[in-house]
Amino acid sequence: MKIKKGDTVKVLSGKDRGKEGKVISVDPKRQRLRVEGVHLAKKHQAPSQANEQGGIIEIVASIHASNVAVVCPTSKQAGRVGYRYEGDSKVRYHKKSGEVLS
């Protein structure tokens, strides 16, 4: 999976199309990821010691990796990620701009 935790991505399809956010977590086995502020779901929480009031809270649900594109930090364009060798090291790069991603 070419998308990593901490990447800034743009949502390509679904109810949150066009939104951008940072990747919170990645599940490479299921090819799903969680993006902050995208695909929010409501969860009913019972009162507990940590949350004494309980109630309805919003959590970030996962979306499929094919529905997002990585945003280049310099050109701010959404595109795909590739790998190439620079010297002895393998680096990730943004295919549209050619910039190396961290």
DOKOLZA-945605 format. One line per field, with one value per atom (N, C-alpha, C): residue number from 1; residue in three letters; x, y, z. Coordinates in nm, 3 decimals, m for minus. Layout:
n: (NUM, ...)
res: (ALA, ...)
X: (X, ...)
Y: (Y, ...)
Z: (Z, ...)
END
This chain:
n: (1, 1, 1, 2, 2, 2, 3, 3, 3, 4, 4, 4, 5, 5, 5, 6, 6, 6, 7, 7, 7, 8, 8, 8, 9, 9, 9, 10, 10, 10, 11, 11, 11, 12, 12, 12, 13, 13, 13, 14, 14, 14, 15, 15, 15, 16, 16, 16, 17, 17, 17, 18, 18, 18, 19, 19, 19, 20, 20, 20, 21, 21, 21, 22, 22, 22, 23, 23, 23, 24, 24, 24, 25, 25, 25, 26, 26, 26, 27, 27, 27, 28, 28, 28, 29, 29, 29, 30, 30, 30, 31, 31, 31, 32, 32, 32, 33, 33, 33, 34, 34, 34, 35, 35, 35, 36, 36, 36, 37, 37, 37, 38, 38, 38, 39, 39, 39, 40, 40, 40, 41, 41, 41, 42, 42, 42, 43, 43, 43, 44, 44, 44, 45, 45, 45, 46, 46, 46, 47, 47, 47, 48, 48, 48, 49, 49, 49, 50, 50, 50, 51, 51, 51, 52, 52, 52, 53, 53, 53, 54, 54, 54, 55, 55, 55, 56, 56, 56, 57, 57, 57, 58, 58, 58, 59, 59, 59, 60, 60, 60, 61, 61, 61, 62, 62, 62, 63, 63, 63, 64, 64, 64, 65, 65, 65, 66, 66, 66, 67, 67, 67, 68, 68, 68, 69, 69, 69, 70, 70, 70, 71, 71, 71, 72, 72, 72, 73, 73, 73, 74, 74, 74, 75, 75, 75, 76, 76, 76, 77, 77, 77, 78, 78, 78, 79, 79, 79, 80, 80, 80, 81, 81, 81, 82, 82, 82, 83, 83, 83, 84, 84, 84, 85, 85, 85, 86, 86, 86, 87, 87, 87, 88, 88, 88, 89, 89, 89, 90, 90, 90, 91, 91, 91, 92, 92, 92, 93, 93, 93, 94, 94, 94, 95, 95, 95, 96, 96, 96, 97, 97, 97, 98, 98, 98, 99, 99, 99, 100, 100, 100, 101, 101, 101, 102, 102, 102)
res: (MET, MET, MET, LYS, LYS, LYS, ILE, ILE, ILE, LYS, LYS, LYS, LYS, LYS, LYS, GLY, GLY, GLY, ASP, ASP, ASP, THR, THR, THR, VAL, VAL, VAL, LYS, LYS, LYS, VAL, VAL, VAL, LEU, LEU, LEU, SER, SER, SER, GLY, GLY, GLY, LYS, LYS, LYS, ASP, ASP, ASP, ARG, ARG, ARG, GLY, GLY, GLY, LYS, LYS, LYS, GLU, GLU, GLU, GLY, GLY, GLY, LYS, LYS, LYS, VAL, VAL, VAL, ILE, ILE, ILE, SER, SER, SER, VAL, VAL, VAL, ASP, ASP, ASP, PRO, PRO, PRO, LYS, LYS, LYS, ARG, ARG, ARG, GLN, GLN, GLN, ARG, ARG, ARG, LEU, LEU, LEU, ARG, ARG, ARG, VAL, VAL, VAL, GLU, GLU, GLU, GLY, GLY, GLY, VAL, VAL, VAL, HIS, HIS, HIS, LEU, LEU, LEU, ALA, ALA, ALA, LYS, LYS, LYS, LYS, LYS, LYS, HIS, HIS, HIS, GLN, GLN, GLN, ALA, ALA, ALA, PRO, PRO, PRO, SER, SER, SER, GLN, GLN, GLN, ALA, ALA, ALA, ASN, ASN, ASN, GLU, GLU, GLU, GLN, GLN, GLN, GLY, GLY, GLY, GLY, GLY, GLY, ILE, ILE, ILE, ILE, ILE, ILE, GLU, GLU, GLU, ILE, ILE, ILE, VAL, VAL, VAL, ALA, ALA, ALA, SER, SER, SER, ILE, ILE, ILE, HIS, HIS, HIS, ALA, ALA, ALA, SER, SER, SER, ASN, ASN, ASN, VAL, VAL, VAL, ALA, ALA, ALA, VAL, VAL, VAL, VAL, VAL, VAL, CYS, CYS, CYS, PRO, PRO, PRO, THR, THR, THR, SER, SER, SER, LYS, LYS, LYS, GLN, GLN, GLN, ALA, ALA, ALA, GLY, GLY, GLY, ARG, ARG, ARG, VAL, VAL, VAL, GLY, GLY, GLY, TYR, TYR, TYR, ARG, ARG, ARG, TYR, TYR, TYR, GLU, GLU, GLU, GLY, GLY, GLY, ASP, ASP, ASP, SER, SER, SER, LYS, LYS, LYS, VAL, VAL, VAL, ARG, ARG, ARG, TYR, TYR, TYR, HIS, HIS, HIS, LYS, LYS, LYS, LYS, LYS, LYS, SER, SER, SER, GLY, GLY, GLY, GLU, GLU, GLU, VAL, VAL, VAL, LEU, LEU, LEU, SER, SER, SER)
X: (0.085, 0.000, 0.090, 0.063, 0.152, 0.119, 0.006, m0.033, 0.011, 0.076, 0.129, 0.061, 0.075, 0.024, 0.094, 0.018, 0.076, 0.067, 0.037, 0.021, m0.104, m0.101, m0.220, m0.285, m0.415, m0.485, m0.610, m0.657, m0.781, m0.878, m1.002, m1.104, m1.157, m1.158, m1.199, m1.345, m1.403, m1.541, m1.610, m1.742, m1.821, m1.881, m1.945, m2.016, m1.920, m1.793, m1.695, m1.601, m1.646, m1.562, m1.509, m1.379, m1.317, m1.251, m1.282, m1.222, m1.078, m0.996, m0.858, m0.836, m0.746, m0.714, m0.591, m0.546, m0.427, m0.467, m0.388, m0.416, m0.381, m0.481, m0.463, m0.408, m0.465, m0.420, m0.442, m0.365, m0.370, m0.383, m0.472, m0.486, m0.451, m0.323, m0.282, m0.345, m0.381, m0.441, m0.578, m0.659, m0.792, m0.792, m0.677, m0.660, m0.756, m0.765, m0.851, m0.769, m0.814, m0.745, m0.845, m0.802, m0.885, m0.823, m0.906, m0.862, m0.936, m0.863, m0.927, m1.028, m1.147, m1.253, m1.330, m1.304, m1.369, m1.440, m1.560, m1.641, m1.665, m1.728, m1.759, m1.886, m1.882, m1.996, m2.033, m2.160, m2.206, m2.212, m2.166, m2.162, m2.229, m2.315, m2.380, m2.289, m2.252, m2.157, m2.228, m2.215, m2.272, m2.182, m2.238, m2.155, m2.048, m1.930, m1.820, m1.740, m1.634, m1.553, m1.481, m1.435, m1.365, m1.462, m1.581, m1.681, m1.807, m1.820, m1.928, m2.065, m2.073, m2.204, m2.255, m2.166, m2.210, m2.271, m2.356, m2.424, m2.379, m2.403, m2.369, m2.241, m2.139, m2.011, m1.984, m1.898, m1.859, m1.723, m1.712, m1.585, m1.550, m1.423, m1.378, m1.380, m1.462, m1.470, m1.368, m1.338, m1.237, m1.298, m1.212, m1.252, m1.149, m1.188, m1.098, m0.989, m0.871, m0.755, m0.773, m0.856, m0.876, m0.958, m1.021, m1.105, m1.030, m0.899, m0.820, m0.697, m0.643, m0.518, m0.429, m0.300, m0.204, m0.184, m0.181, m0.162, m0.013, 0.044, 0.184, 0.201, 0.301, 0.319, 0.356, 0.421, 0.464, 0.363, 0.316, 0.225, 0.078, 0.045, m0.092, m0.185, m0.129, m0.210, m0.225, m0.342, m0.365, m0.316, m0.252, m0.201, m0.158, m0.097, m0.056, 0.086, 0.122, 0.253, 0.330, 0.457, 0.543, 0.668, 0.748, 0.875, 0.987, 1.101, 1.219, 1.343, 1.454, 1.580, 1.660, 1.706, 1.796, 1.922, 2.026, 2.147, 2.121, 2.144, 2.122, 1.987, 1.912, 1.787, 1.664, 1.560, 1.432, 1.345, 1.290, 1.210, 1.073, 0.975, 0.841, 0.838, 0.770, 0.760, 0.620, 0.582, 0.453, 0.464, 0.384, 0.399, 0.368, 0.278, 0.240, 0.349, 0.404, 0.501, 0.645, 0.666, 0.802, 0.870, 0.802, 0.859, 0.871, 0.977, 0.998, 0.911, 0.836, 0.752, 0.829, 0.805, 0.876, 0.826)
Y: (m0.117, 0.000, 0.124, 0.217, 0.330, 0.452, 0.450, 0.562, 0.530, 0.627, 0.606, 0.700, 0.666, 0.750, 0.884, 0.993, 1.127, 1.194, 1.118, 1.178, 1.265, 1.370, 1.450, 1.396, 1.363, 1.303, 1.382, 1.365, 1.426, 1.314, 1.326, 1.224, 1.241, 1.131, 1.135, 1.097, 1.017, 0.976, 0.956, 0.956, 0.939, 1.070, 1.067, 1.186, 1.299, 1.266, 1.366, 1.402, 1.387, 1.414, 1.557, 1.573, 1.705, 1.746, 1.679, 1.715, 1.666, 1.739, 1.700, 1.680, 1.590, 1.567, 1.481, 1.467, 1.390, 1.246, 1.149, 1.009, 0.981, 0.927, 0.897, 0.757, 0.659, 0.521, 0.449, 0.341, 0.264, 0.116, 0.046, m0.099, m0.161, m0.198, m0.246, m0.379, m0.461, m0.591, m0.574, m0.481, m0.455, m0.339, m0.273, m0.157, m0.045, m0.016, 0.090, 0.186, 0.311, 0.409, 0.506, 0.573, 0.673, 0.810, 0.906, 1.041, 1.136, 1.227, 1.317, 1.409, 1.417, 1.503, 1.445, 1.320, 1.257, 1.129, 1.107, 0.987, 0.971, 1.074, 1.072, 0.989, 0.907, 0.824, 0.856, 0.838, 0.863, 0.731, 0.735, 0.616, 0.647, 0.558, 0.575, 0.518, 0.604, 0.566, 0.564, 0.452, 0.442, 0.518, 0.569, 0.639, 0.546, 0.599, 0.523, 0.616, 0.563, 0.647, 0.755, 0.722, 0.820, 0.925, 0.881, 0.972, 0.957, 1.039, 1.023, 1.051, 1.137, 1.172, 1.072, 1.016, 0.927, 1.009, 0.947, 1.018, 0.973, 1.058, 1.027, 1.102, 1.026, 1.086, 1.060, 1.141, 1.120, 1.055, 0.949, 0.882, 0.888, 0.870, 0.869, 0.725, 0.697, 0.563, 0.550, 0.427, 0.404, 0.413, 0.449, 0.450, 0.370, 0.324, 0.243, 0.329, 0.274, 0.348, 0.393, 0.323, 0.361, 0.488, 0.533, 0.653, 0.780, 0.772, 0.890, 0.900, 1.022, 1.046, 1.132, 1.106, 1.180, 1.319, 1.420, 1.559, 1.592, 1.651, 1.692, 1.810, 1.807, 1.917, 2.050, 2.050, 2.175, 2.228, 2.142, 2.190, 2.183, 2.116, 2.102, 2.031, 1.945, 1.867, 1.725, 1.666, 1.527, 1.437, 1.327, 1.234, 1.103, 1.019, 0.887, 0.891, 0.781, 0.768, 0.658, 0.682, 0.582, 0.563, 0.463, 0.438, 0.446, 0.497, 0.498, 0.493, 0.460, 0.453, 0.579, 0.641, 0.755, 0.716, 0.683, 0.631, 0.489, 0.467, 0.335, 0.321, 0.430, 0.426, 0.431, 0.363, 0.361, 0.470, 0.560, 0.672, 0.673, 0.727, 0.748, 0.885, 0.895, 1.024, 1.043, 1.171, 1.208, 1.205, 1.123, 1.102, 1.225, 1.311, 1.429, 1.536, 1.562, 1.669, 1.620, 1.491, 1.437, 1.462, 1.529, 1.560, 1.434, 1.427, 1.315, 1.338, 1.235, 1.241, 1.188, 1.244, 1.199, 1.065)
Z: (0.000, 0.000, 0.000, m0.088, m0.109, m0.024, 0.045, 0.132, 0.274, 0.337, 0.471, 0.571, 0.699, 0.807, 0.802, 0.812, 0.809, 0.673, 0.566, 0.433, 0.430, 0.350, 0.325, 0.199, 0.208, 0.095, 0.061, m0.061, m0.108, m0.142, m0.097, m0.122, m0.264, m0.341, m0.481, m0.502, m0.413, m0.432, m0.298, m0.302, m0.181, m0.136, m0.019, 0.029, 0.067, 0.093, 0.133, 0.018, m0.107, m0.223, m0.220, m0.245, m0.248, m0.118, m0.008, 0.121, 0.127, 0.201, 0.224, 0.373, 0.407, 0.546, 0.560, 0.684, 0.715, 0.750, 0.707, 0.735, 0.881, 0.956, 1.098, 1.116, 1.045, 1.056, 0.924, 0.904, 0.781, 0.815, 0.744, 0.758, 0.623, 0.601, 0.469, 0.429, 0.525, 0.493, 0.428, 0.480, 0.424, 0.325, 0.306, 0.219, 0.255, 0.384, 0.432, 0.517, 0.523, 0.604, 0.664, 0.771, 0.836, 0.813, 0.770, 0.741, 0.833, 0.899, 0.994, 0.925, 0.983, 0.930, 0.814, 0.777, 0.663, 0.709, 0.658, 0.686, 0.835, 0.893, 1.035, 1.060, 1.164, 1.201, 1.345, 1.378, 1.514, 1.590, 1.715, 1.799, 1.932, 1.977, 2.107, 2.215, 2.311, 2.414, 2.550, 2.620, 2.754, 2.851, 2.960, 3.059, 3.118, 3.137, 3.196, 3.286, 3.348, 3.436, 3.356, 3.237, 3.154, 3.099, 3.056, 3.000, 3.085, 3.187, 3.285, 3.227, 3.128, 3.073, 2.972, 2.890, 2.783, 2.671, 2.588, 2.482, 2.344, 2.246, 2.108, 2.072, 2.029, 1.992, 1.844, 1.784, 1.644, 1.639, 1.558, 1.538, 1.389, 1.358, 1.219, 1.171, 1.069, 1.012, 0.899, 0.860, 0.757, 0.617, 0.520, 0.380, 0.301, 0.183, 0.102, 0.039, 0.026, m0.025, m0.169, m0.246, m0.386, m0.400, m0.293, m0.298, m0.260, m0.241, m0.206, m0.295, m0.306, m0.378, m0.290, m0.294, m0.213, m0.271, m0.184, m0.226, m0.213, m0.319, m0.319, m0.224, m0.136, m0.041, m0.105, m0.221, m0.283, m0.384, m0.475, m0.581, m0.542, m0.431, m0.380, m0.480, m0.567, m0.661, m0.610, m0.635, m0.598, m0.710, m0.674, m0.774, m0.711, m0.793, m0.747, m0.689, m0.625, m0.563, m0.634, m0.657, m0.717, m0.634, m0.670, m0.603, m0.706, m0.664, m0.750, m0.661, m0.723, m0.649, m0.674, m0.567, m0.575, m0.501, m0.578, m0.517, m0.468, m0.339, m0.281, m0.214, m0.204, m0.128, m0.220, m0.176, m0.246, m0.184, m0.268, m0.217, m0.281, m0.207, m0.262, m0.328, m0.443, m0.510, m0.565, m0.582, m0.637, m0.788, m0.854, m0.998, m1.082, m1.036, m1.115, m1.111, m0.992, m0.978, m0.976, m0.946, m0.939, m0.805, m0.713, m0.581, m0.495, m0.418, m0.325, m0.203, m0.162, m0.042, 0.077, 0.193, 0.313, 0.359)
END
